[in-house]
Amino acid sequence: MTERITIEKTAEKYGLLTAIGLIILFFIMKLLGIVHIIELRVLNFFVLAAGVVMALRYFSSTKPESFTYFKGLGLGVLTGIVAALIFGLFVFIYTNFIDPAFMQSMVENEPFGQYLNPYIAAVAVTVEGIASGLILSFITMNYLETAETM
């Protein structure tokens, strides 16, 4: 029996892989002692971009006849949502249970840090990831060939 390829399953798979990539990037930055440099969060955008593009290319190559602009857009956004939710959950667990000192460091050193707590940090990272996924999906879909443009 062959596995049926759907937008949802593709988004789950590549969203999970993207979240793993984001977590690995976080730990690499932590090991290098640069996790506190807020401008380096732009690297998260590139990891998310790689995940969204891989999901879109996979789906378009396996189901080219049903790969339309809006299905691709939905797949990209859903991949971003899955990745952002998993990474947001990781941020919450990490800052609340694994390394509360990291959360305290953010409270003391970051702009608006006095308003931060693990919940707000997790929600902020999640919203940022979802918004980035939406933007990336719009950009990427303008360059991919769809069933409508074939």
Order of alpha helices (4+ residues) and beta strands (2+ residues): alpha-alpha-alpha-alpha-alpha
